[in-house]
Amino acid sequence: MLCVPELNVTLFMSDKELILSIFKNIAWSLEQIMKRFQSIQSSEDFLKDDIGLEKLDSICMQLINTGEALKEIDKLTGGSLLLNYPAIDWEKAKGLRDIITHHYFDIDAETVFVV
């Protein structure tokens, strides 16, 4: 569903279009993570200054976005689509979102670096 307040209308996408759009958003988030990691050589780089902390924060935000998007795909497909790709641990990808969201102050820079 896409709300367009200026036009006072709600547009409905097919589930297939919506899932494709979600995958495009995931790809964008992963690209952002890769860009932000370019100058990070170790987990200590996240903690050495404000720039490193900002990178850690922004990477965590994109990991949250990705996990949330995967959950939405699961919801839209009744959990069936991601099962077609068993080589990827989807539960861990979605679970990371929960950990970051609900235990943000406990996030370990090393854990994010390894991901």
Beta strands, then each sheet from edge to edge (+ up, - down):
strand 1: 2-4
strand 2: 9-11
sheet 1: 1+ 2-
end
